[in-house]
Amino acid sequence: MNDTIKTILEHRSIRKFTDQSIDPSTLETILKAAANGSTMGNMQLYSIIVTQDKEKMKEMAPLHFNQPIATNAPLILTFCADFNRFNTYCSYRDAETTAYNNFQSYHWAVIDAIIAAQNACVAAESLGLGICWLGTITYNADKFINSFNLPKSVVPVACISFGYPAETPELTDKLPLEALVHYETYQDYSEERINQLFEEKENHPTTQNLLKENDLPNLARIFTEKRYKKADNEYFATVLTNVLKEQGFLS
């Protein structure tokens, strides 16, 4: 099997790292891989903020809900949807400076940033590092904007910790491929099909442990009542909507 494919298929989230630092040449390779991804019109509508300073990590820790992974990693990369650079370029070339102050442009920039982030992850794992995505970056986008001193037209969308693994956790259980792939047209899901596709996941030991811990009958109820509750989703959606207005992507 091709080494790159093997790296991707063996991906797992690492939350415990050794004390080994990431040398500058390795970091540069990861950043070059990130910067070589596909982008909208080759505009490269993203920026990457490198965090290695432990004091900065401690400062941001509350914004990451004080997850240990936010401070015990030697490196954190934050990927931002960034139209500021291209807008500034346009302003110095007598081009329209408000062409990209809209949600469509934000959507482009998010896609660019996520592609760059995934490239960085694959590169890092192929070099023997482990990674873990920090979803909290979107919950507190407004506060991260202040922490990173981000100008208008820049919004943080992905945050990832990197380091040399001090653990080898089991691979995360995934839905079967046929649950995710549709040929030619989208095929909607009947109750019978849903039961088939989620059977293995619902019977997985991890899920069974969660059901016992939370005293709930199924995985869906854990998500809607414990992990990602409606009230929380609506609150953070309001935060993000306000961020997009303040950063100039929503009129």
C-alpha atoms as an extended CHARMM CRD file, in Angstrom:
* protein
*
       251  EXT
         1         1  MET       CA              0.0000000000        0.0000000000        0.0000000000  PROA      1               0.0000000000
         2         2  ASN       CA              1.1960000000        3.5100000000       -0.8060000000  PROA      2               0.0000000000
         3         3  ASP       CA              2.6630000000        5.1650000000        2.3120000000  PROA      3               0.0000000000
         4         4  THR       CA              0.4870000000        8.2650000000        1.9840000000  PROA      4               0.0000000000
         5         5  ILE       CA             -2.6880000000        6.2000000000        1.6850000000  PROA      5               0.0000000000
         6         6  LYS       CA             -1.6140000000        4.1150000000        4.6650000000  PROA      6               0.0000000000
         7         7  THR       CA             -1.0670000000        7.3050000000        6.6980000000  PROA      7               0.0000000000
         8         8  ILE       CA             -4.5610000000        8.5460000000        5.8780000000  PROA      8               0.0000000000
         9         9  LEU       CA             -6.2500000000        5.2150000000        6.5940000000  PROA      9               0.0000000000
        10        10  GLU       CA             -4.4580000000        4.9200000000        9.9490000000  PROA      10              0.0000000000
        11        11  HSD       CA             -5.4080000000        8.4070000000       11.1420000000  PROA      11              0.0000000000
        12        12  ARG       CA             -6.3570000000        8.6860000000       14.7860000000  PROA      12              0.0000000000
        13        13  SER       CA             -6.7120000000       11.6620000000       17.1210000000  PROA      13              0.0000000000
        14        14  ILE       CA             -3.7280000000       12.0110000000       19.4780000000  PROA      14              0.0000000000
        15        15  ARG       CA             -4.2810000000       13.8360000000       22.7670000000  PROA      15              0.0000000000
        16        16  LYS       CA             -1.0550000000       12.9350000000       24.5710000000  PROA      16              0.0000000000
        17        17  PHE       CA              2.3180000000       13.9970000000       23.2120000000  PROA      17              0.0000000000
        18        18  THR       CA              5.9330000000       13.3900000000       24.1820000000  PROA      18              0.0000000000
        19        19  ASP       CA              8.2170000000       16.2670000000       25.1870000000  PROA      19              0.0000000000
        20        20  GLN       CA              9.9810000000       16.1070000000       21.8240000000  PROA      20              0.0000000000
        21        21  SER       CA              9.8880000000       19.4550000000       20.0530000000  PROA      21              0.0000000000
        22        22  ILE       CA              9.1380000000       19.8990000000       16.3600000000  PROA      22              0.0000000000
        23        23  ASP       CA             12.2370000000       21.1290000000       14.5750000000  PROA      23              0.0000000000
        24        24  PRO       CA             12.0100000000       24.1210000000       12.2040000000  PROA      24              0.0000000000
        25        25  SER       CA             12.5700000000       22.0710000000        9.0480000000  PROA      25              0.0000000000
        26        26  THR       CA              9.6910000000       19.7220000000        9.9230000000  PROA      26              0.0000000000
        27        27  LEU       CA              7.4200000000       22.6760000000       10.6290000000  PROA      27              0.0000000000
        28        28  GLU       CA              8.4050000000       24.2810000000        7.3230000000  PROA      28              0.0000000000
        29        29  THR       CA              7.5800000000       21.0570000000        5.4680000000  PROA      29              0.0000000000
        30        30  ILE       CA              4.1430000000       20.9370000000        7.0980000000  PROA      30              0.0000000000
        31        31  LEU       CA              3.4890000000       24.5790000000        6.2260000000  PROA      31              0.0000000000
        32        32  LYS       CA              4.6520000000       24.1060000000        2.6340000000  PROA      32              0.0000000000
        33        33  ALA       CA              2.3090000000       21.1360000000        2.2740000000  PROA      33              0.0000000000
        34        34  ALA       CA             -0.5550000000       23.2510000000        3.6290000000  PROA      34              0.0000000000
        35        35  ALA       CA              0.2530000000       26.0590000000        1.2020000000  PROA      35              0.0000000000
        36        36  ASN       CA              0.3170000000       23.7230000000       -1.7920000000  PROA      36              0.0000000000
        37        37  GLY       CA             -3.3420000000       22.7210000000       -1.6460000000  PROA      37              0.0000000000
        38        38  SER       CA             -6.0500000000       23.6130000000       -4.1360000000  PROA      38              0.0000000000
        39        39  THR       CA             -7.6060000000       27.0600000000       -3.7000000000  PROA      39              0.0000000000
        40        40  MET       CA            -10.3800000000       29.1620000000       -5.2250000000  PROA      40              0.0000000000
        41        41  GLY       CA             -8.9530000000       30.9120000000       -8.2920000000  PROA      41              0.0000000000
        42        42  ASN       CA             -5.4780000000       30.3980000000       -6.8070000000  PROA      42              0.0000000000
        43        43  MET       CA             -6.1900000000       33.3200000000       -4.4580000000  PROA      43              0.0000000000
        44        44  GLN       CA             -5.0790000000       31.3170000000       -1.3780000000  PROA      44              0.0000000000
        45        45  LEU       CA             -7.7890000000       32.7510000000        0.8280000000  PROA      45              0.0000000000
        46        46  TYR       CA             -6.4010000000       31.6440000000        4.1880000000  PROA      46              0.0000000000
        47        47  SER       CA             -3.7250000000       32.4390000000        6.7220000000  PROA      47              0.0000000000
        48        48  ILE       CA             -2.0230000000       30.1290000000        9.2090000000  PROA      48              0.0000000000
        49        49  ILE       CA             -1.1550000000       31.2500000000       12.7250000000  PROA      49              0.0000000000
        50        50  VAL       CA              1.6750000000       29.2590000000       14.3080000000  PROA      50              0.0000000000
        51        51  THR       CA              1.5730000000       28.9500000000       18.0980000000  PROA      51              0.0000000000
        52        52  GLN       CA              4.5760000000       27.4430000000       19.8760000000  PROA      52              0.0000000000
        53        53  ASP       CA              4.8900000000       29.7600000000       22.8580000000  PROA      53              0.0000000000
        54        54  LYS       CA              3.5590000000       28.0360000000       25.9770000000  PROA      54              0.0000000000
        55        55  GLU       CA              2.4450000000       31.3050000000       27.5320000000  PROA      55              0.0000000000
        56        56  LYS       CA              0.3220000000       32.0440000000       24.4900000000  PROA      56              0.0000000000
        57        57  MET       CA             -1.1700000000       28.5640000000       24.7220000000  PROA      57              0.0000000000
        58        58  LYS       CA             -2.0290000000       29.1540000000       28.3860000000  PROA      58              0.0000000000
        59        59  GLU       CA             -3.6160000000       32.4800000000       27.4710000000  PROA      59              0.0000000000
        60        60  MET       CA             -5.8410000000       30.7720000000       24.9140000000  PROA      60              0.0000000000
        61        61  ALA       CA             -6.5870000000       27.6960000000       27.0500000000  PROA      61              0.0000000000
        62        62  PRO       CA             -9.8680000000       29.0310000000       28.5050000000  PROA      62              0.0000000000
        63        63  LEU       CA            -11.0870000000       29.7180000000       24.9710000000  PROA      63              0.0000000000
        64        64  HSD       CA            -10.4750000000       26.0350000000       24.2420000000  PROA      64              0.0000000000
        65        65  PHE       CA            -12.5040000000       25.1450000000       27.3700000000  PROA      65              0.0000000000
        66        66  ASN       CA             -9.1990000000       24.2760000000       29.1090000000  PROA      66              0.0000000000
        67        67  GLN       CA             -8.7430000000       21.0380000000       27.2170000000  PROA      67              0.0000000000
        68        68  PRO       CA             -5.3000000000       19.6090000000       28.1330000000  PROA      68              0.0000000000
        69        69  ILE       CA             -4.5610000000       19.1670000000       24.4290000000  PROA      69              0.0000000000
        70        70  ALA       CA             -4.6290000000       22.9570000000       24.0430000000  PROA      70              0.0000000000
        71        71  THR       CA             -1.5060000000       23.3480000000       26.1740000000  PROA      71              0.0000000000
        72        72  ASN       CA              0.3550000000       20.0110000000       26.1710000000  PROA      72              0.0000000000
        73        73  ALA       CA              1.1520000000       20.0590000000       22.4480000000  PROA      73              0.0000000000
        74        74  PRO       CA              4.4140000000       21.5840000000       21.1810000000  PROA      74              0.0000000000
        75        75  LEU       CA              2.6290000000       23.1770000000       18.2280000000  PROA      75              0.0000000000
        76        76  ILE       CA             -0.8180000000       24.5360000000       17.4050000000  PROA      76              0.0000000000
        77        77  LEU       CA             -1.7770000000       25.7580000000       13.9450000000  PROA      77              0.0000000000
        78        78  THR       CA             -4.8530000000       27.9190000000       13.5110000000  PROA      78              0.0000000000
        79        79  PHE       CA             -6.2220000000       28.2070000000        9.9900000000  PROA      79              0.0000000000
        80        80  CYS       CA             -8.1690000000       31.3480000000        9.1670000000  PROA      80              0.0000000000
        81        81  ALA       CA            -10.4820000000       32.1720000000        6.2930000000  PROA      81              0.0000000000
        82        82  ASP       CA             -8.6990000000       35.2960000000        5.0670000000  PROA      82              0.0000000000
        83        83  PHE       CA             -9.8710000000       37.7720000000        2.4420000000  PROA      83              0.0000000000
        84        84  ASN       CA             -7.9740000000       40.6600000000        4.0500000000  PROA      84              0.0000000000
        85        85  ARG       CA             -4.7790000000       39.9850000000        2.1320000000  PROA      85              0.0000000000
        86        86  PHE       CA             -6.5010000000       39.7970000000       -1.2570000000  PROA      86              0.0000000000
        87        87  ASN       CA             -8.7180000000       42.7980000000       -0.4920000000  PROA      87              0.0000000000
        88        88  THR       CA             -5.6130000000       44.7930000000        0.4290000000  PROA      88              0.0000000000
        89        89  TYR       CA             -3.9480000000       43.6980000000       -2.8060000000  PROA      89              0.0000000000
        90        90  CYS       CA             -7.0070000000       44.8960000000       -4.7530000000  PROA      90              0.0000000000
        91        91  SER       CA             -6.9210000000       48.2530000000       -2.9900000000  PROA      91              0.0000000000
        92        92  TYR       CA             -3.3400000000       48.8300000000       -4.1530000000  PROA      92              0.0000000000
        93        93  ARG       CA             -4.2210000000       47.9210000000       -7.7450000000  PROA      93              0.0000000000
        94        94  ASP       CA             -7.2300000000       50.2100000000       -8.2170000000  PROA      94              0.0000000000
        95        95  ALA       CA             -9.5530000000       47.1770000000       -8.2080000000  PROA      95              0.0000000000
        96        96  GLU       CA            -12.9890000000       46.8850000000       -6.5910000000  PROA      96              0.0000000000
        97        97  THR       CA            -12.4290000000       46.7060000000       -2.8390000000  PROA      97              0.0000000000
        98        98  THR       CA            -15.9330000000       45.5730000000       -1.8200000000  PROA      98              0.0000000000
        99        99  ALA       CA            -16.3550000000       42.6910000000       -4.2790000000  PROA      99              0.0000000000
       100       100  TYR       CA            -15.6810000000       40.1090000000       -1.5780000000  PROA      100             0.0000000000
       101       101  ASN       CA            -17.5540000000       41.5270000000        1.4110000000  PROA      101             0.0000000000
       102       102  ASN       CA            -20.2170000000       38.8110000000        1.2920000000  PROA      102             0.0000000000
       103       103  PHE       CA            -21.0420000000       35.3190000000        2.4850000000  PROA      103             0.0000000000
       104       104  GLN       CA            -20.0980000000       33.7190000000       -0.8360000000  PROA      104             0.0000000000
       105       105  SER       CA            -16.5470000000       34.9830000000       -0.3790000000  PROA      105             0.0000000000
       106       106  TYR       CA            -16.4500000000       33.6730000000        3.1860000000  PROA      106             0.0000000000
       107       107  HSD       CA            -17.5230000000       30.2750000000        1.8820000000  PROA      107             0.0000000000
       108       108  TRP       CA            -14.6480000000       30.2760000000       -0.6190000000  PROA      108             0.0000000000
       109       109  ALA       CA            -12.1570000000       31.2130000000        2.0780000000  PROA      109             0.0000000000
       110       110  VAL       CA            -13.4190000000       28.5250000000        4.4780000000  PROA      110             0.0000000000
       111       111  ILE       CA            -12.9470000000       25.8670000000        1.8080000000  PROA      111             0.0000000000
       112       112  ASP       CA             -9.4120000000       27.1140000000        1.0970000000  PROA      112             0.0000000000
       113       113  ALA       CA             -8.5390000000       27.0960000000        4.8080000000  PROA      113             0.0000000000
       114       114  ILE       CA             -9.8900000000       23.5750000000        5.3900000000  PROA      114             0.0000000000
       115       115  ILE       CA             -7.9960000000       22.1790000000        2.3940000000  PROA      115             0.0000000000
       116       116  ALA       CA             -4.7940000000       23.7530000000        3.7380000000  PROA      116             0.0000000000
       117       117  ALA       CA             -5.4910000000       22.3460000000        7.1940000000  PROA      117             0.0000000000
       118       118  GLN       CA             -6.0360000000       18.8180000000        5.9120000000  PROA      118             0.0000000000
       119       119  ASN       CA             -2.8590000000       19.0000000000        3.8210000000  PROA      119             0.0000000000
       120       120  ALA       CA             -0.9570000000       19.9960000000        6.9540000000  PROA      120             0.0000000000
       121       121  CYS       CA             -2.4380000000       17.0760000000        8.8790000000  PROA      121             0.0000000000
       122       122  VAL       CA             -1.5500000000       14.4840000000        6.2340000000  PROA      122             0.0000000000
       123       123  ALA       CA              1.9840000000       15.8940000000        5.9400000000  PROA      123             0.0000000000
       124       124  ALA       CA              2.4710000000       15.8670000000        9.7130000000  PROA      124             0.0000000000
       125       125  GLU       CA              1.2030000000       12.3120000000       10.1480000000  PROA      125             0.0000000000
       126       126  SER       CA              3.3950000000       11.1040000000        7.2810000000  PROA      126             0.0000000000
       127       127  LEU       CA              6.3690000000       12.5540000000        9.1890000000  PROA      127             0.0000000000
       128       128  GLY       CA              5.4940000000       10.6030000000       12.3290000000  PROA      128             0.0000000000
       129       129  LEU       CA              3.5810000000       13.2870000000       14.1970000000  PROA      129             0.0000000000
       130       130  GLY       CA              0.1150000000       13.0130000000       15.6780000000  PROA      130             0.0000000000
       131       131  ILE       CA             -2.6560000000       15.5810000000       15.3940000000  PROA      131             0.0000000000
       132       132  CYS       CA             -5.9300000000       16.5360000000       17.0360000000  PROA      132             0.0000000000
       133       133  TRP       CA             -8.5360000000       18.9880000000       15.7600000000  PROA      133             0.0000000000
       134       134  LEU       CA             -9.8500000000       21.5230000000       18.3100000000  PROA      134             0.0000000000
       135       135  GLY       CA            -13.4460000000       22.3050000000       17.4140000000  PROA      135             0.0000000000
       136       136  THR       CA            -13.5930000000       25.0190000000       20.0630000000  PROA      136             0.0000000000
       137       137  ILE       CA            -12.0960000000       27.4980000000       17.5990000000  PROA      137             0.0000000000
       138       138  THR       CA            -15.5300000000       28.1000000000       16.0700000000  PROA      138             0.0000000000
       139       139  TYR       CA            -17.3410000000       28.3490000000       19.4130000000  PROA      139             0.0000000000
       140       140  ASN       CA            -15.2440000000       31.2940000000       20.5460000000  PROA      140             0.0000000000
       141       141  ALA       CA            -14.3390000000       32.8030000000       17.1930000000  PROA      141             0.0000000000
       142       142  ASP       CA            -14.9460000000       36.3250000000       18.5080000000  PROA      142             0.0000000000
       143       143  LYS       CA            -12.4950000000       35.8710000000       21.3700000000  PROA      143             0.0000000000
       144       144  PHE       CA             -9.8600000000       34.2310000000       19.1690000000  PROA      144             0.0000000000
       145       145  ILE       CA            -10.1240000000       37.1930000000       16.8010000000  PROA      145             0.0000000000
       146       146  ASN       CA             -9.1140000000       39.4370000000       19.7020000000  PROA      146             0.0000000000
       147       147  SER       CA             -6.4100000000       37.0590000000       20.9200000000  PROA      147             0.0000000000
       148       148  PHE       CA             -4.7980000000       36.8200000000       17.4680000000  PROA      148             0.0000000000
       149       149  ASN       CA             -5.4350000000       40.4790000000       16.6030000000  PROA      149             0.0000000000
       150       150  LEU       CA             -7.2170000000       39.4710000000       13.4070000000  PROA      150             0.0000000000
       151       151  PRO       CA             -8.3090000000       42.3300000000       11.1010000000  PROA      151             0.0000000000
       152       152  LYS       CA            -11.6210000000       42.5200000000        9.2660000000  PROA      152             0.0000000000
       153       153  SER       CA            -12.2030000000       39.8710000000        6.5900000000  PROA      153             0.0000000000
       154       154  VAL       CA            -10.3510000000       37.2490000000        8.6650000000  PROA      154             0.0000000000
       155       155  VAL       CA            -12.1640000000       34.5290000000       10.6680000000  PROA      155             0.0000000000
       156       156  PRO       CA            -10.5720000000       31.5080000000       12.4320000000  PROA      156             0.0000000000
       157       157  VAL       CA            -12.1180000000       28.2540000000       11.1990000000  PROA      157             0.0000000000
       158       158  ALA       CA             -9.8100000000       25.3710000000       12.1490000000  PROA      158             0.0000000000
       159       159  CYS       CA             -7.3400000000       24.7510000000       14.9580000000  PROA      159             0.0000000000
       160       160  ILE       CA             -5.0960000000       21.6990000000       15.1920000000  PROA      160             0.0000000000
       161       161  SER       CA             -2.5250000000       20.5250000000       17.7450000000  PROA      161             0.0000000000
       162       162  PHE       CA              0.6000000000       18.7130000000       16.5640000000  PROA      162             0.0000000000
       163       163  GLY       CA              3.2390000000       16.6640000000       18.3410000000  PROA      163             0.0000000000
       164       164  TYR       CA              4.9520000000       13.2970000000       18.5910000000  PROA      164             0.0000000000
       165       165  PRO       CA              2.4670000000       10.7270000000       19.9500000000  PROA      165             0.0000000000
       166       166  ALA       CA              2.7650000000        9.4290000000       23.4900000000  PROA      166             0.0000000000
       167       167  GLU       CA             -0.1740000000        7.0800000000       22.9090000000  PROA      167             0.0000000000
       168       168  THR       CA             -1.6400000000        4.8600000000       20.2190000000  PROA      168             0.0000000000
       169       169  PRO       CA             -5.4090000000        4.9420000000       20.6820000000  PROA      169             0.0000000000
       170       170  GLU       CA             -7.7460000000        2.6400000000       18.8200000000  PROA      170             0.0000000000
       171       171  LEU       CA             -8.9850000000        3.8130000000       15.4460000000  PROA      171             0.0000000000
       172       172  THR       CA            -12.2590000000        5.7020000000       15.7450000000  PROA      172             0.0000000000
       173       173  ASP       CA            -15.2720000000        3.7360000000       14.5830000000  PROA      173             0.0000000000
       174       174  LYS       CA            -16.6200000000        5.0540000000       11.2870000000  PROA      174             0.0000000000
       175       175  LEU       CA            -19.7780000000        4.5350000000        9.2780000000  PROA      175             0.0000000000
       176       176  PRO       CA            -19.3730000000        2.0770000000        6.3910000000  PROA      176             0.0000000000
       177       177  LEU       CA            -18.4100000000        3.5970000000        3.0650000000  PROA      177             0.0000000000
       178       178  GLU       CA            -21.8150000000        2.8770000000        1.5530000000  PROA      178             0.0000000000
       179       179  ALA       CA            -23.3460000000        5.2420000000        4.1240000000  PROA      179             0.0000000000
       180       180  LEU       CA            -21.3700000000        8.1510000000        2.7470000000  PROA      180             0.0000000000
       181       181  VAL       CA            -21.0500000000        7.5690000000       -0.9880000000  PROA      181             0.0000000000
       182       182  HSD       CA            -23.8010000000        8.1830000000       -3.5540000000  PROA      182             0.0000000000
       183       183  TYR       CA            -23.4040000000        7.3390000000       -7.2350000000  PROA      183             0.0000000000
       184       184  GLU       CA            -24.8240000000        9.7470000000       -9.8150000000  PROA      184             0.0000000000
       185       185  THR       CA            -27.6410000000       11.0520000000       -7.5760000000  PROA      185             0.0000000000
       186       186  TYR       CA            -28.2840000000       11.3200000000       -3.8580000000  PROA      186             0.0000000000
       187       187  GLN       CA            -30.1150000000        8.3260000000       -2.4190000000  PROA      187             0.0000000000
       188       188  ASP       CA            -32.1150000000        9.2690000000        0.6570000000  PROA      188             0.0000000000
       189       189  TYR       CA            -32.2590000000        7.0170000000        3.7260000000  PROA      189             0.0000000000
       190       190  SER       CA            -35.1640000000        4.8760000000        4.8070000000  PROA      190             0.0000000000
       191       191  GLU       CA            -35.5210000000        3.8000000000        8.4250000000  PROA      191             0.0000000000
       192       192  GLU       CA            -34.4300000000        0.3010000000        7.4640000000  PROA      192             0.0000000000
       193       193  ARG       CA            -31.3260000000        1.6340000000        5.7320000000  PROA      193             0.0000000000
       194       194  ILE       CA            -30.4540000000        3.8790000000        8.6690000000  PROA      194             0.0000000000
       195       195  ASN       CA            -30.7280000000        0.9130000000       11.0130000000  PROA      195             0.0000000000
       196       196  GLN       CA            -28.3680000000       -1.0920000000        8.8110000000  PROA      196             0.0000000000
       197       197  LEU       CA            -25.8050000000        1.6900000000        8.4110000000  PROA      197             0.0000000000
       198       198  PHE       CA            -25.6480000000        2.6200000000       12.0930000000  PROA      198             0.0000000000
       199       199  GLU       CA            -25.8520000000       -0.9090000000       13.4920000000  PROA      199             0.0000000000
       200       200  GLU       CA            -22.1190000000       -1.4460000000       13.8740000000  PROA      200             0.0000000000
       201       201  LYS       CA            -21.5220000000        2.0070000000       15.3430000000  PROA      201             0.0000000000
       202       202  GLU       CA            -24.3660000000        1.6380000000       17.8320000000  PROA      202             0.0000000000
       203       203  ASN       CA            -23.0560000000       -1.7400000000       18.9400000000  PROA      203             0.0000000000
       204       204  HSD       CA            -19.4500000000       -0.5860000000       19.1980000000  PROA      204             0.0000000000
       205       205  PRO       CA            -18.0150000000       -0.9740000000       22.7450000000  PROA      205             0.0000000000
       206       206  THR       CA            -17.3020000000        2.7710000000       22.9180000000  PROA      206             0.0000000000
       207       207  THR       CA            -20.9380000000        3.5500000000       22.1770000000  PROA      207             0.0000000000
       208       208  GLN       CA            -22.1860000000        0.9590000000       24.6470000000  PROA      208             0.0000000000
       209       209  ASN       CA            -20.0290000000        2.5170000000       27.3720000000  PROA      209             0.0000000000
       210       210  LEU       CA            -21.4010000000        5.9660000000       26.5490000000  PROA      210             0.0000000000
       211       211  LEU       CA            -24.9620000000        4.6960000000       26.7670000000  PROA      211             0.0000000000
       212       212  LYS       CA            -24.3130000000        3.2720000000       30.2360000000  PROA      212             0.0000000000
       213       213  GLU       CA            -22.5000000000        6.4040000000       31.4440000000  PROA      213             0.0000000000
       214       214  ASN       CA            -25.2760000000        8.7130000000       30.2420000000  PROA      214             0.0000000000
       215       215  ASP       CA            -28.2100000000        6.4000000000       30.9570000000  PROA      215             0.0000000000
       216       216  LEU       CA            -29.6240000000        6.9880000000       27.4840000000  PROA      216             0.0000000000
       217       217  PRO       CA            -31.0860000000        4.4720000000       25.0070000000  PROA      217             0.0000000000
       218       218  ASN       CA            -29.1590000000        5.3810000000       21.8470000000  PROA      218             0.0000000000
       219       219  LEU       CA            -26.2960000000        7.3630000000       20.3490000000  PROA      219             0.0000000000
       220       220  ALA       CA            -28.5460000000        9.9580000000       18.7170000000  PROA      220             0.0000000000
       221       221  ARG       CA            -29.8660000000       10.9640000000       22.1520000000  PROA      221             0.0000000000
       222       222  ILE       CA            -26.3070000000       11.3600000000       23.4440000000  PROA      222             0.0000000000
       223       223  PHE       CA            -25.5680000000       13.8130000000       20.6300000000  PROA      223             0.0000000000
       224       224  THR       CA            -28.7620000000       15.8390000000       20.9550000000  PROA      224             0.0000000000
       225       225  GLU       CA            -29.0010000000       15.8500000000       24.7600000000  PROA      225             0.0000000000
       226       226  LYS       CA            -25.3650000000       15.7700000000       25.9120000000  PROA      226             0.0000000000
       227       227  ARG       CA            -22.7890000000       16.6000000000       23.2500000000  PROA      227             0.0000000000
       228       228  TYR       CA            -24.2700000000       19.1850000000       20.9020000000  PROA      228             0.0000000000
       229       229  LYS       CA            -27.4800000000       20.4910000000       22.4300000000  PROA      229             0.0000000000
       230       230  LYS       CA            -29.9180000000       22.7470000000       20.6000000000  PROA      230             0.0000000000
       231       231  ALA       CA            -29.5440000000       25.6430000000       23.0410000000  PROA      231             0.0000000000
       232       232  ASP       CA            -25.7500000000       25.5390000000       22.7640000000  PROA      232             0.0000000000
       233       233  ASN       CA            -25.8830000000       25.3140000000       18.9780000000  PROA      233             0.0000000000
       234       234  GLU       CA            -28.2070000000       28.2940000000       18.7640000000  PROA      234             0.0000000000
       235       235  TYR       CA            -26.0300000000       30.3610000000       21.0900000000  PROA      235             0.0000000000
       236       236  PHE       CA            -22.8130000000       29.6690000000       19.2010000000  PROA      236             0.0000000000
       237       237  ALA       CA            -24.6040000000       30.1900000000       15.8880000000  PROA      237             0.0000000000
       238       238  THR       CA            -25.4760000000       33.6880000000       17.1010000000  PROA      238             0.0000000000
       239       239  VAL       CA            -21.8470000000       34.2820000000       18.0930000000  PROA      239             0.0000000000
       240       240  LEU       CA            -20.6250000000       33.1660000000       14.6740000000  PROA      240             0.0000000000
       241       241  THR       CA            -23.2550000000       35.2070000000       12.8200000000  PROA      241             0.0000000000
       242       242  ASN       CA            -22.1810000000       38.3080000000       14.7390000000  PROA      242             0.0000000000
       243       243  VAL       CA            -18.5340000000       37.5340000000       13.9510000000  PROA      243             0.0000000000
       244       244  LEU       CA            -19.2970000000       37.3320000000       10.2310000000  PROA      244             0.0000000000
       245       245  LYS       CA            -21.1020000000       40.6720000000       10.4190000000  PROA      245             0.0000000000
       246       246  GLU       CA            -18.2690000000       42.3300000000       12.3360000000  PROA      246             0.0000000000
       247       247  GLN       CA            -15.6290000000       40.8930000000        9.9990000000  PROA      247             0.0000000000
       248       248  GLY       CA            -17.4900000000       42.1510000000        6.9370000000  PROA      248             0.0000000000
       249       249  PHE       CA            -18.8460000000       38.9420000000        5.4130000000  PROA      249             0.0000000000
       250       250  LEU       CA            -22.5270000000       39.6120000000        6.1790000000  PROA      250             0.0000000000
       251       251  SER       CA            -24.2600000000       42.9070000000        5.5080000000  PROA      251             0.0000000000
